[in-house]
Amino acid sequence: MNKKSLILPFLVVISIAFIGCISNNKSNNVAKVDANQIEKPNIIFYLADDQDVYDYGCYGNEKVNTTAVDRLAKEGMLFTNAFTAQAICAPSRSQVFTGKYPVKNGCFANHTATRPTIESVTSKMKKLGYEVVLAGKSHVKPSSVYQWDKEWLPVPKKDVPRAYIPLDSIKAYFKKTKKPFCMFITSKYPHGKYFDVENAKTEDIKFYPFNESKKNDKAFIQKKAGYYRSIAEDNTQIEKVLEFVDEHLNDNTLFIYSADHGVSGKFTLKDIGLKVPFVVRWPKVIKAGTISNQLIHYTDVLPTFMDIAGGKPVQDIDGKSFLPILKGNDVAVNKYVYGVRTNQNILNSEVFPSRMIRNQRYKYIRNFNSLEVVEENLTGKSNVDYFIKRGANAFKHEPFEELYDLQNDPFEQKNIVNNPELKLIKEKLVKDLFSWMKTQSDFLNEEKGNMPLITAKGNRGFKLDKDTPRRKIPDSIKNTLLEEDYKIIKHW
């Protein structure tokens, strides 16, 4: 038998198998097409603003309307351990777009810029044949780093507290696009200002260990009801986007839903701030109704997108691709995820930086300017030391070290750092945290007395010695800090 007679039957079998996969790709009961064997998918990343991971039906809250996200979870994969490193808008988004943690990418204080030398998603995905689009809230800069092929701003809308995503532009783009695209749809919901809800009732709110004490707080109930209503408003936007996707795009479309951080833990290193919802639908690849408990991180998003697009891993990115998980392989991506807390350059600016390391079970936090160690951080300059002491007193109930057993205490209610049985675990976490901090070129380290004051150049650089709408400074200390007293973020 000659070679042709051997090859022909083989090709016929392969063709029949491939046609069978295509004709059945919408069924949940058949094997999915391997992601490496299909054309480059369209990629959509929908990002909500300031929404707790616990406030979704698919994450266990039956009292909030998130039917669109719940649908995505049923049709795709839900991650239970997805994280951002910082519970603030700009630093959180910069990780998604650069694949680097906040201190390394430069955006570790709110309203500050990514380092101008960094190559972001816009450049990396363009090189892999994608058009890269931003539809909605930006909150990242400089423009030299984020060169979107197309960018549409949020659209003002009557009788609602926040502008809408640009739905008309999104729909028109889906209808006419021919090139593979990576689109970030960035909502301004449910971020406050919230809706005003009449007759808000306690029984309409789901409570957790971190807010159970507020069940009789009428102001809290009123605000929470408005927040729930804003979540429902965002749900209508997501539903419209999914309608456009189903109408104009094929099932080789990867759709990710997330929210940039939790509002109940904003500015903190608790899971209520850093753990994020993360739901992925990709009909050609992901089996419907699956759950992953693996640790993934916002820095993993860009390398995953590059992997999907056929790119190779690069050394200058912190994150790792979780494409194997999407393809059904339950493999570990990260041993640890890390967190950064920078309280300066916000309206409540205080000097109280912290760092965090977390694995599947344990979390360690170090608060570098706690009252326990504040005396060791003083400089001898009375005006500088005023702000260091003020920062420590602003968080006087937060200890120098925190350790939590997340398996038995998922809401981090009991600090077990002094448990002698966990001494070796704590020491290992401390060692690995500082090792990671060195790779980030962190300005904090294990040495005492290193407590930098931070501000940023530009209009949004909040100076510690000036009033803000939420913080008043005594007249005697106003305008006493010199430029050399700050560790200014110089890469602006």
C-alpha positions, 0 to 999 in steps of 0.5 A: 500500500502506498503512502497516499492510500494510508494518508487519505483515510486518516484525513477523512477521519480527522475531517469527520471528527472536526465537522462533528465538533463544529456541529455540536459546539453548543452542547454541554455534553460533548468534548470542547474544541482544544483552544490551540486548534481554533482561530484567535477568539474575540476577548471581552473583559467586563469590569464593574467598579467597587462591588464586593465578591459576596454580592452576587447570586452566584457567590451566595447572595440571593438578595441582590439582582445579578442575573447576568453574571449568574448566567455567565457562571452557569454557562462558563467557569466561576473562580472562587479565589481570584484577587487584585493586589490593591483595593483601589481603582487605579492600582487595581486596573493597572495590574490587569493592563500591565501584568505587574503588581502595583509597586513594580508598575508604578501605580501604587497610590490612587490617581497616579500613573503607570511607569512610562517605560512599561509595555501594556496590553495595548502594545502586547496584544496589537503585536499578536494581531488584536485590536485593543479597545476601551469602552467606558471608565479609564482611570489609567495613564499615561496615554503613551502607555495605554494607546487604545485603538479605539476608546469610547467614554462613558455616556451621561444618562438621565435619572441615574447616578452614574454615566452608562457604558457606551452601549451604542458604540459597543453594538456598532463595533460588534456588528462590523468588526472583522479583526480579532479584538480585545475589548475592556468594557469598564462600567462606572457602576455600582460605585457611589453615588448610589440610587436613593431607595425608599423604605429600605428594609433590613431584611432586604440586605444580606449580612456577613460577620464583617457587617452584622453589627450594623443590622440596626443602623438605618443609615447603613441600611439605606446606603446598602439598599442604594448600592444593591439598586446600583448593582441591579442597574449594572446588571441591565448593562451587562444583559445588553452587552451579552445580547449584542455578543449573542447576536453579532459574535460567534461562540469563539468569544471569550467573555470575562466578568470581574469587579476591580475590588470590594467596596466594603474592604476598600483601601485594606488588605482583607479578602473583602477588599482584595478578593474579586468576582471572576467569571469566564465564558468561552463556549468553544473551550470552557465546559459550562457550570464549572468552578475553579478554586485555584489562586489566580490574580489580576496580574495573570490576565495579560499573560493569559490573553497573550497565551490565547493569542499565540504569544510566548511568556515574557520575563518582565511580567509578574503574572502567569497564564491560567489558560490551562484552567480554562481548558479544563486542567485543574492545575495550580497557577500561583503558590501565593498572591500578594497585596499592597496597601497605600493609604496616602494620596487619597482623601483620608490620607494617612501614613499607614502602609501595609503588605500581604502574602496569602496562600490557599489557607493562610494570610499574613499582613504586616502593618509597617506603621502600627502603634507598636512600632511607630517610635522606631519610625520617627525621624527627629523632624517634628513636622514629618513625625507629626504625620507618622504619629498621626497615621499610626493613631488613625489605625490604632486598632491594627497590630504590627502583624496579622495572621489568619487561617482562612480555612476556618476563619474566611472573614478574618475575624481572629488574628492568630499571629501569636499562636505558637503552633503556627510559628513556622508557618508565620516565619515562612510567610514573612520570609517569602513576603520580603523576598517578593518585595525585593523583586518588586523594588519595594521602598519598604523593607524589614528595617525599622525607621523606614516610613516614607511620606508619599505624594504624586506630582500633578493636580491629584497629588494629595499633600499631607500638610493640606486639608482635604474634604475629609481630613483637617490639618492643624494650622500650625502644621499646614504647609510645613513639609518640603519636597525633600520630606516626601518620597515623591512618585517621580515617574509622572 
